[in-house]
Amino acid sequence: MNILVKHAIRLKNTVRRHLGVLELKIKYGKQVQMGKFHFRDGFNVYVEGNGKLKIGDNCFFNNHCSITARDSIKIG
């Protein structure tokens, strides 16, 4: 694979991941606190009712992981 194409794909994936994190922060406000973590495609977060989610630094979520917070969850 051409090295330029490889870097373009990495850049696209990085931007998409960062926009996803931004979307979570905007959607859930102070109910979701996040450090620096990484995730792959299909990462979903649901915060219901009085739920709160805190994800610390250096966490990794593989493909198609889902977190549902109905109460308080702290990871990392």
C-alpha positions in Angstrom: 0.0 0.0 0.0 1.3 3.5 -0.9 2.6 5.2 2.2 0.6 8.3 1.5 -2.6 6.4 1.4 -1.7 4.6 4.6 -1.1 7.9 6.4 -4.4 9.4 4.9 -6.3 6.4 6.3 -4.7 6.8 9.7 -5.5 10.5 9.7 -9.1 9.9 8.8 -9.5 7.3 11.6 -7.9 9.6 14.1 -10.2 12.5 13.2 -13.2 10.3 13.3 -12.3 9.1 16.8 -11.7 12.6 18.1 -15.0 13.8 16.7 -16.7 10.9 18.4 -15.3 11.9 21.7 -16.3 15.5 21.1 -19.9 14.3 20.4 -20.0 12.4 23.7 -18.9 15.4 25.7 -21.5 17.6 24.0 -24.3 15.2 24.2 -23.9 14.2 27.9 -22.3 17.2 29.4 -21.0 16.7 32.9 -22.4 13.1 33.2 -19.4 11.9 31.2 -15.8 12.6 32.2 -13.0 11.3 30.0 -9.2 11.2 30.2 -7.0 10.3 27.3 -8.2 6.9 26.0 -8.4 5.0 22.7 -11.2 3.1 21.0 -11.9 1.3 17.7 -14.9 1.2 15.5 -18.3 0.7 17.0 -17.6 2.2 20.5 -21.0 3.1 22.0 -21.8 4.9 25.3 -25.2 5.2 26.9 -25.8 7.1 30.1 -29.4 6.7 31.4 -31.2 8.6 34.1 -28.8 9.6 36.9 -26.0 7.6 35.5 -22.4 9.0 35.5 -19.4 7.6 33.6 -15.7 8.4 34.2 -13.1 7.0 31.9 -9.5 7.5 33.0 -6.2 7.8 31.1 -4.6 4.9 29.1 -7.8 2.8 28.6 -8.4 1.0 25.3 -11.7 -0.3 24.0 -11.7 -2.8 21.1 -14.2 -3.0 18.2 -17.9 -2.9 19.0 -17.6 -2.2 22.7 -20.6 -0.8 24.5 -20.9 0.9 27.9 -24.3 1.5 29.6 -24.3 3.6 32.8 -27.4 3.5 34.9 -25.5 4.4 38.0 -21.9 5.5 38.6 -19.1 3.8 36.5 -15.4 4.5 36.8 -12.9 2.9 34.4 -9.2 3.3 34.6 
